[in-house]
Amino acid sequence: MSRPNDKSTIAPAPADERRQILLHLDGGLIKDLKKAAVDLETSASAIANEAVDDWLAKRGLRKSDGNT
């Protein structure tokens, strides 16, 4: 018989592990983001991560070193 997941025995995720979030964006913004990612040879996630980080930092809301 299998044992249910016991979260107390699961090690915490490393601080640099990426996590997922669902965002609803305008269609045109998504299209431009994907095109920019291809043109810049990077990922849409990397661009979005940088944009959110900059937005939070500009407002003094950045609470960590970028690994959360």
URZITA-V650052 format. One record per pair of residues at least 12 apart in sequence whose ideal C-beta (glycine too) atoms are under 6 Angstrom apart, sorted by the first residue. I is the first residue (numbers start at 1). J is the second residue. D is the distance in whole Angstrom. If there is no record, write none. Layout:
i=I j=J d=D
i=I j=J d=D
//
This chain:
i=15 j=67 d=4
i=16 j=67 d=5
//
